Amino acid sequence: MKYELVLQWPMSSIKDYDNLIGIEEAIIEGIRGIRKVDGHDAGSSEMNIFIFTDHPKLAFERVEQIPYITTIMSHMKATYHHIGKDEFTVLYPAGLKSVYGDGFRRASVRRT
């Protein structure tokens, strides 16, 4: 797969980490057989879920349709990058100009 889709939420407690596991399970079930959920990480007041895909926009559209995700979208950020490259494209929220410093760059560079 050519791209890594990164979904990110704020994290402030261990309860948030427990919620991350539930979010990841909902995504795995919601995109079963279409994309590969690569896992998650948490730290620095943020938590991330990583999805490998050849079609990041389509993968994100599928994630957006998962009922549980629709209830937590207001806190979510989503971006993707070509594996092996550091340039990220923002998918959500609309109008977010830069993700550098928002955790996407650090998390994804660490994961690839």
HUURVEN-V561549 format. One record per pair of residues at least 12 apart in sequence whose ideal C-beta (glycine too) atoms are under 7 Angstrom apart, sorted by the first residue. I is the first residue (numbers start at 1). GAP is how many residues later the second one is. D is the distance in Angstrom with one decimal. If there is no record, write none. Layout:
# HUURVEN-V561549
{{I/GAP/D} {I/GAP/D}}
This chain:
# HUURVEN-V561549
{{1/35/6.5} {1/51/4.0} {1/52/5.5} {1/53/5.3} {2/52/5.3} {2/80/6.2} {2/81/6.2} {3/50/5.5} {3/51/6.7} {3/53/4.5} {3/77/5.1} {3/78/6.8} {3/79/5.9} {3/80/6.4} {4/46/5.8} {4/48/5.9} {4/76/6.4} {4/77/6.0} {4/79/5.6} {4/104/5.9} {4/108/6.8} {5/46/4.2} {5/48/5.7} {5/51/4.7} {5/54/5.3} {5/55/6.1} {5/73/6.9} {5/75/4.6} {6/42/5.6} {6/44/5.9} {6/72/7.0} {6/73/5.4} {6/74/6.7} {6/98/5.3} {6/101/6.3} {6/102/5.5} {7/41/6.7} {7/42/4.6} {7/56/6.9} {7/69/6.1} {7/71/5.2} {8/38/5.6} {8/39/7.0} {8/40/5.0} {8/68/6.9} {8/69/4.6} {8/95/5.8} {8/96/6.4} {9/38/5.4} {9/63/6.8} {9/66/5.3} {9/67/5.6} {10/35/6.2} {10/36/6.2} {10/65/6.0} {11/31/5.5} {11/34/5.7} {11/35/5.7} {11/36/4.4} {12/33/6.4} {16/31/6.5} {17/25/5.3} {17/30/6.7} {20/20/5.7} {20/22/6.2} {20/27/4.6} {23/26/6.6} {24/13/6.5} {24/16/5.3} {24/25/5.4} {26/40/5.5} {26/42/4.2} {26/43/6.6} {27/22/6.2} {27/36/5.9} {27/39/6.4} {30/32/6.7} {30/33/6.7} {30/36/3.8} {31/28/6.7} {31/31/5.2} {31/32/6.6} {34/28/6.5} {35/16/5.2} {35/17/6.7} {35/18/4.4} {35/24/4.7} {36/15/6.8} {36/16/4.5} {37/12/6.8} {37/14/5.4} {38/12/4.2} {38/13/6.5} {38/14/5.4} {41/66/6.2} {44/59/6.5} {46/57/4.3} {48/55/6.8} {48/59/4.7} {50/61/5.8} {56/24/3.7} {57/34/6.8} {60/18/5.6} {60/31/5.0} {76/16/6.4} {77/15/6.5} {77/16/6.8} {77/19/6.6} {77/25/6.4} {78/13/4.3} {78/14/4.2} {79/12/6.2} {79/20/5.1} {79/25/4.8} {81/27/5.9} {83/29/5.7} {84/28/6.6} {86/19/6.6} {86/23/6.4} {88/16/5.5} {88/17/6.6}}
